[in-house]
């Protein structure tokens, strides 16, 4: 993937190069972000969804155990 690519899409050439270790994984698939909760453990899904939301806002996310603390949602970009 080119470093100038911003689409987040792998070309068929790179997709064909993906391989998994049989003793660790039986397969892989691309999943849309909205489907993460049904494919990942809750703690990972929360963290990834918070990271995507922070990225979309151009901000950072501070989480405790995968959840925003009661007093903070997202940190400003200057911190």
Secondary structure by P-SEA (a helix, b strand, c coil): cccccccccccaaaaaacccccccccbbbbbccccccccccaaaaaaaaaaaaaaaacbbbbbcccccccccccccccc
